[in-house]
């Protein structure tokens, strides 16, 4: 018994700066051999004597002694390997996650955290991870951002996606699903100004545009696609629930017109999908099973995207949201970083004061 007491006393001492604790050693022994409670007083006395001897040894002497009597003993303070929590509704070999950056900025440490979570969950379940560039805002999407993101993701973060795609290559698919909604009487072309539409949504009132017949909406939609209307003149909106407590459900815009030249498609398209429509279609048609993202996207958007999937008979995904990742003393908001770079406050996206991945690489921070 003295040998077992000595082993636990040495382990405890090595773990806690050379000072073994009698009660901790007692707890370990009783957990392993509950019958020792039958002679508890004698056990406590023996533990006290051994602990006192161990505590008189120096740190190196304690480690050497522990190695001699128990070569395979582990540091009792060493934490067990932490694993990713299990995912709800995850089936091995069938999990598909996605990494969906908008190529309108350079990646920062917050993106990296989310991307790694998505990638490692796909690997945990022997599934797939899709790298999806959400490039449907011609005013901000740029090829230089795509190139930078691919280098950061593949070379720096060492993420190897199973598929890489640009969402703008699916414009014809987006148009088909938009026409399905119009055919169902669930989408209409609205000519209200942005200010007027916002005012009506806030008051829970429908605009007169919603009363049009499906045939008229389809004709006007064709006009949107064929560049008949000016930028900002009209939008395609969902016929939602104007009384919903969730304002995202109050006839949100699904498509808007912009004539900015796209970095990839130039001037081919002018009617571009907005975030919720684009995400609902892509997630629903690319076999994505789990959406893992930070809480800033909110439950309101989950309800809207699920509504679109239900109307279009697309599968819904399991959504897991986690806290936004912030760094004390630095910003992780792409919009704020862009403004500071453009204003000259920072020398570029790789300014060492930033937490962009290009700045971290410049500082030789290892991934």
KAURMO-V944046 format. One record per residue. N is the residue number from 1. PHI is phi in radians with two decimals (NA if undefined). Layout:
n=N phi=PHI
n=N phi=PHI
This chain:
n=1 phi=NA
n=2 phi=-1.00
n=3 phi=-1.17
n=4 phi=-1.13
n=5 phi=-1.07
n=6 phi=-1.08
n=7 phi=-1.05
n=8 phi=-1.20
n=9 phi=-1.15
n=10 phi=-1.16
n=11 phi=-1.02
n=12 phi=-1.15
n=13 phi=-1.16
n=14 phi=-1.08
n=15 phi=-1.29
n=16 phi=-2.17
n=17 phi=0.96
n=18 phi=1.47
n=19 phi=-2.13
n=20 phi=-1.32
n=21 phi=-1.91
n=22 phi=-1.03
n=23 phi=-1.17
n=24 phi=-1.14
n=25 phi=-1.12
n=26 phi=-1.03
n=27 phi=-1.06
n=28 phi=-1.09
n=29 phi=-1.14
n=30 phi=-1.17
n=31 phi=-1.16
n=32 phi=-1.36
n=33 phi=-2.37
n=34 phi=-0.99
n=35 phi=-1.16
n=36 phi=-1.14
n=37 phi=-1.09
n=38 phi=-1.14
n=39 phi=-2.27
n=40 phi=-1.11
n=41 phi=-1.08
n=42 phi=-1.12
n=43 phi=-1.12
n=44 phi=-1.10
n=45 phi=-1.09
n=46 phi=-1.16
n=47 phi=-1.08
n=48 phi=-1.02
n=49 phi=-1.15
n=50 phi=-1.19
n=51 phi=-1.05
n=52 phi=-1.08
n=53 phi=-1.13
n=54 phi=-1.10
n=55 phi=-1.22
n=56 phi=-1.45
n=57 phi=-1.42
n=58 phi=-1.33
n=59 phi=-0.99
n=60 phi=-1.05
n=61 phi=-1.17
n=62 phi=-1.10
n=63 phi=-1.14
n=64 phi=-1.14
n=65 phi=-1.11
n=66 phi=-1.10
n=67 phi=-1.12
n=68 phi=-1.23
n=69 phi=-1.56
n=70 phi=-2.60
n=71 phi=-1.00
n=72 phi=-1.70
n=73 phi=-1.19
n=74 phi=-1.73
n=75 phi=-1.07
n=76 phi=-1.14
n=77 phi=-1.57
n=78 phi=-1.14
n=79 phi=-1.20
n=80 phi=-1.20
n=81 phi=-1.04
n=82 phi=-1.55
n=83 phi=-2.01
n=84 phi=-1.11
n=85 phi=-1.02
n=86 phi=-1.13
n=87 phi=-1.61
n=88 phi=-1.16
n=89 phi=1.09
n=90 phi=-1.63
n=91 phi=-2.04
n=92 phi=-0.98
n=93 phi=1.52
n=94 phi=-2.16
n=95 phi=-1.29
n=96 phi=-2.24
n=97 phi=-1.97
n=98 phi=-2.44
n=99 phi=-1.95
n=100 phi=-2.02
n=101 phi=-1.25
n=102 phi=-1.61
n=103 phi=-1.34
n=104 phi=-2.14
n=105 phi=-2.93
n=106 phi=-1.67
n=107 phi=-1.25
n=108 phi=-2.18
n=109 phi=-1.10
n=110 phi=-1.15
n=111 phi=-1.05
n=112 phi=-1.01
n=113 phi=-1.03
n=114 phi=-1.16
n=115 phi=-1.10
n=116 phi=-1.15
n=117 phi=-1.02
n=118 phi=-1.10
n=119 phi=-1.17
n=120 phi=-1.20
n=121 phi=-1.18
n=122 phi=-1.07
n=123 phi=-1.20
n=124 phi=-1.01
n=125 phi=-1.79
n=126 phi=0.94
n=127 phi=-1.85
n=128 phi=-2.27
n=129 phi=-2.24
n=130 phi=-1.78
n=131 phi=-1.64
n=132 phi=-2.17
n=133 phi=-1.45
n=134 phi=-1.56
n=135 phi=-1.90
n=136 phi=-1.74
n=137 phi=-1.98
n=138 phi=-1.03
n=139 phi=-1.24
n=140 phi=-2.10
n=141 phi=-1.26
n=142 phi=-2.42
n=143 phi=-1.10
n=144 phi=-1.13
n=145 phi=-1.24
n=146 phi=-1.06
n=147 phi=-1.07
n=148 phi=-1.12
n=149 phi=-1.11
n=150 phi=-1.07
n=151 phi=-1.14
n=152 phi=-1.10
n=153 phi=-1.23
n=154 phi=-1.45
n=155 phi=-1.55
n=156 phi=-1.50
n=157 phi=-1.43
n=158 phi=1.07
n=159 phi=-1.64
n=160 phi=-2.01
n=161 phi=-1.12
n=162 phi=-1.41
n=163 phi=-2.67
n=164 phi=-2.18
n=165 phi=-2.60
n=166 phi=-1.91
n=167 phi=-1.06
n=168 phi=-1.08
n=169 phi=-1.31
n=170 phi=-1.85
n=171 phi=-1.05
n=172 phi=-1.09
n=173 phi=-1.15
n=174 phi=-1.06
n=175 phi=-1.13
n=176 phi=-1.09
n=177 phi=-1.22
n=178 phi=-1.10
n=179 phi=-1.20
n=180 phi=-1.10
n=181 phi=-1.12
n=182 phi=-1.09
n=183 phi=-1.11
n=184 phi=-1.44
n=185 phi=1.31
n=186 phi=-1.90
n=187 phi=-2.56
n=188 phi=-2.53
n=189 phi=-1.53
n=190 phi=-1.97
n=191 phi=-1.83
n=192 phi=-1.20
n=193 phi=-1.18
n=194 phi=-1.03
n=195 phi=-1.15
n=196 phi=-1.16
n=197 phi=-1.09
n=198 phi=-1.12
n=199 phi=-1.11
n=200 phi=-1.17
n=201 phi=-1.10
n=202 phi=-1.08
n=203 phi=-1.51
n=204 phi=1.24
n=205 phi=-1.94
n=206 phi=-1.40
n=207 phi=-1.59
n=208 phi=-1.15
n=209 phi=-1.08
n=210 phi=-1.24
n=211 phi=-1.42
n=212 phi=-1.20
n=213 phi=-1.30
n=214 phi=-1.02
n=215 phi=-1.10
n=216 phi=-1.18
n=217 phi=-1.10
n=218 phi=-1.16
n=219 phi=-1.11
n=220 phi=-1.22
n=221 phi=-1.09
n=222 phi=-1.06
n=223 phi=-1.18
n=224 phi=-1.07
n=225 phi=-1.18
n=226 phi=-1.58
n=227 phi=1.19
n=228 phi=-1.35
n=229 phi=-1.86
n=230 phi=-1.31
n=231 phi=-1.06
n=232 phi=1.41
n=233 phi=-1.26
n=234 phi=-2.71
n=235 phi=-2.42
n=236 phi=-1.66
n=237 phi=-2.09
n=238 phi=-1.34
n=239 phi=-1.43
n=240 phi=-1.68
n=241 phi=-2.12
n=242 phi=-1.25
n=243 phi=-1.75
n=244 phi=-1.12
n=245 phi=-1.19
n=246 phi=-1.53
n=247 phi=-1.11
n=248 phi=-1.13
n=249 phi=-1.56
n=250 phi=-1.52
n=251 phi=0.79
n=252 phi=-1.22
n=253 phi=-1.29
n=254 phi=-1.90
n=255 phi=-2.36
n=256 phi=-2.37
n=257 phi=-1.74
n=258 phi=-2.55
n=259 phi=-1.85
n=260 phi=-1.08
n=261 phi=-1.28
n=262 phi=-1.43
n=263 phi=-1.08
n=264 phi=-1.88
n=265 phi=-1.80
n=266 phi=0.95
n=267 phi=-1.83
n=268 phi=-1.12
n=269 phi=-2.08
n=270 phi=-2.25
n=271 phi=-1.68
n=272 phi=-2.03
n=273 phi=-1.25
n=274 phi=-1.59
n=275 phi=-0.90
n=276 phi=-1.18
n=277 phi=-1.15
n=278 phi=-1.00
n=279 phi=-1.17
n=280 phi=-1.06
n=281 phi=-1.20
n=282 phi=-1.12
n=283 phi=-1.13
n=284 phi=-1.35
n=285 phi=-1.95
n=286 phi=-2.02
n=287 phi=1.15
n=288 phi=-1.11
n=289 phi=-1.87
n=290 phi=-2.37
n=291 phi=-1.91
n=292 phi=-2.00
n=293 phi=-2.70
n=294 phi=-1.33
n=295 phi=-1.16
n=296 phi=-1.05
n=297 phi=-1.25
n=298 phi=1.38
n=299 phi=-1.19
n=300 phi=-1.05
n=301 phi=-1.30
n=302 phi=-1.07
n=303 phi=-1.08
n=304 phi=-1.14
n=305 phi=-1.14
n=306 phi=-1.13
n=307 phi=-1.10
n=308 phi=-1.10
n=309 phi=-1.12
n=310 phi=-1.14
n=311 phi=-1.10
n=312 phi=-1.69
n=313 phi=1.00
n=314 phi=-1.84
n=315 phi=-1.19
n=316 phi=-1.66
n=317 phi=-1.94
n=318 phi=-1.40
n=319 phi=-1.86
n=320 phi=-2.10
n=321 phi=-2.03
n=322 phi=-2.34
n=323 phi=-1.09
n=324 phi=-1.15
n=325 phi=-1.65
n=326 phi=-2.09
n=327 phi=-2.09
n=328 phi=-1.08
n=329 phi=1.53
n=330 phi=-2.53
n=331 phi=-1.80
n=332 phi=-1.98
n=333 phi=-1.56
n=334 phi=-0.99
n=335 phi=-1.09
n=336 phi=-1.17
n=337 phi=-1.09
n=338 phi=-1.05
n=339 phi=-1.08
n=340 phi=-1.24
n=341 phi=-1.20
n=342 phi=-1.17
n=343 phi=-1.38
n=344 phi=1.59
n=345 phi=-1.11
n=346 phi=-2.03
n=347 phi=-1.32
n=348 phi=2.91
n=349 phi=-1.18
n=350 phi=-1.81
n=351 phi=-0.98
n=352 phi=-1.02
n=353 phi=-1.38
n=354 phi=-1.58
n=355 phi=-2.00
n=356 phi=-1.20
n=357 phi=-1.15
n=358 phi=-1.16
n=359 phi=-1.24
n=360 phi=-1.12
n=361 phi=-1.10
n=362 phi=-1.11
n=363 phi=-1.54
n=364 phi=1.11
n=365 phi=-1.30
n=366 phi=-1.35
n=367 phi=-1.11
